[in-house]
Structures are given as C-alpha cells and as structure tokens.
Amino acid sequence: MAMSQTMDKTDQTLVTPAEIQWRPAPAVLPAGAQGAVLYGDPTKDGLFAMRFKLQRFQRPGFSP
C-alpha cells in the first residue's frame, strides 16, 4: 500500500500541548525524559506519532 493511500484512510486529529498526556519515556532515553503517543499504537502495525521531552541539555544516545 502506498503512503498516500495510507494517509487518505487515517483520521486527522489536532492535539494541543494542553491535551498531551506525558508519561515516563522508555528506558532507552535518558532518566527524566517523558513521552507521549499522539495517535496510533506503536506496538501494532500502522502509523503512529510520538513526542518526547528531554530535560535541558539531555541528548538521546543512539548506537548502531
């Protein structure tokens, strides 16, 4: 399925900052980080969007 076909079938929702429900982020991010799923389910196939908040001067560490 092409990306444009997938996007046509999704509902569009506007999420304001006040509506975001922050929770502790996954352990792969620095301690104190928070995360929120804006839509979808990251544990299932399909589209989803997540947002993360890091404390000042924190940078996520990634390894190959």
C-alpha positions, -999 to 999 in steps of 0.1 A, spaced: 0 0 0 14 34 -10 19 60 17 -6 84 1 -33 56 2 -25 50 39 -27 87 47 -60 90 29 -75 64 52 -64 79 85 -83 103 107 -66 136 112 -66 150 148 -52 182 161 -36 177 195 -28 209 215 0 209 241 -25 210 269 -40 177 257 -8 158 256 -6 131 284 30 129 293 43 96 308 78 84 317 97 77 284 111 42 275 143 32 293 164 38 261 161 75 267 179 94 295 164 93 330 138 120 335 126 120 299 89 120 292 70 106 262 35 107 247 17 88 220 -2 114 199 -21 88 178 -19 52 168 -3 23 187 35 18 184 31 -18 194 10 -26 163 14 -23 126 3 10 112 10 47 115 16 63 149 32 95 162 51 100 194 66 131 211 94 132 237 105 158 262 141 157 275 154 178 303 176 207 294 210 196 280 200 160 277 206 143 244 193 108 234 221 84 229 219 61 198 242 33 189 244 14 156 
